[in-house]
């Protein structure tokens, strides 16, 4: 199975929710389950974040990329899967400040290769090797 490496950056205070690390380089499979489940990790990672918002099935068209009956249905890696992966594997605290339901919370700007994700199809954007995805909180306490 081929993998895709993506650079993920956090700013505006979001990095505090991800172990105070601003930049992450993540390798993910190029095909992921259509049901939005996150595969178990073979390496040590932080325990899954506690959340009132469990991962939901991916919205949008589902492509059947299987070769026959009995095989799991997969789709190309997309931003929706990446967000659930980040919440499950990298988020260290307060998941409600990162996601609401199956998308980012209002007030979080998402850039895909320096372009607003709304222009790229939001969560349905299919990630390519080398993409740079930035999450920036535009909300500040005070």
Number of C-alpha atoms within 10 A of each C-alpha: 5 8 14 16 17 19 16 18 19 21 17 15 16 22 18 16 19 22 13 12 14 18 15 13 11 14 14 17 14 19 17 19 19 21 17 19 15 15 10 7 8 6 6 7 10 12 11 15 17 15 15 10 12 15 22 14 14 19 13 8 9 14 11 12 14 12 9 9 7 7 9 14 18 18 19 19 22 19 20 23 27 20 18 23 19 18 25 21 19 19 23 19 17 15 20 15 15 22 20 15 12 18 17 19 15 13 13 20 18 22 19 20 14 11 13 15 19 13 10 14 11 17 22 18 17 17 23 15 13 14 16 18 22 22 21 17 19 13 13 8 3 3
